[in-house]
Amino acid sequence: MKVNNARIINLEPIIDGIDGYLCVAENQREIPFEIKRVYYIYNLDSPQAVRGKHAHRELEQVLFCLKGSFDLLLDDGFKQEKILMENPQTGIYMGTGVWHIMDNFSKDCVIMVLASDYFTEKDYIRDYDEFTRFKNR
């Protein structure tokens, strides 16, 4: 990946014949941190829907598109990369200080996020100019 502090995480599927596939993501194994929060996003029916538009000071996350697809734009303050998220086996690790924007959601899109900490608003950087100042420190 071009963006610093971000990388692809591929989960190996366990193929169980007619019973489908199973993917496993464990703390400190496939996921490079202890998972303290899991959340998911769905019902993104509006073509104008845009999510993210922020970075985190300390939080680490891994995003998975469990169903459907969406575009993920990553920005480390110097380089940007757009990724089509459409494979439930492939997650994107976002470390601290990675600005991200999610859009272009399919109607059936379901996103799951694994996070390294509990929600705290003061960890969010929601203004892009503040983000660039944070990155240039």
Buried (B, 14 or more C-beta within 10 A) or exposed (E): BEBBBBBEBEBEEEEEEEEEEEBEBEEEEBBBBEBEEEEEBBEBEEEEBEBBBBBBEEBBBBBBBBBBBBBBBBBBBEEEBEBEBBEBEBBBBBBBBBBBBBBBBEEEBBBBBBBBBEEEEEBEBEEBEEBBEBBEE
